Amino acid sequence: MTKENWGLLGLGARAGTLVVGTSGVRAALQRDELELVVVAGDHGQRTAEKVMRLAQARGVDTVIGPSANQLGRQLGRSSVQSVGVRDRKLAAGILGANRPEHARRK
């Protein structure tokens, strides 16, 4: 995930279009509210099992981001394992700025 993407995540946070944290992302996925999921590059097994698997089952794209600490800092938190993006245009911008090998398509 590039620095450009980080700026887009910050914009999404200010606009209120993000869901931050594994529990919230999982719940939003179950309600079909997300367009994209960003997981920390150093995500744990729980995140892979609970979030990435559910995103794949729901047909939601996933992107591997920076470390949990870096992702958290960008969003004004200490450490964040996963972030859900609700806004379709923001998700498209994040996906467009990523290299294909870092994104999993539907």
Protein Blocks (a to p, Z undefined) as FASTA:
>chain_A
ZZklmmmmmmmmmnopacedjklmmmmmmnopafbdcddfkbcfklmmmmmmmmmmnopa
cdddddfklmmmmnopabdfbdcdfblklmmmmmmmpcfklpccZZ
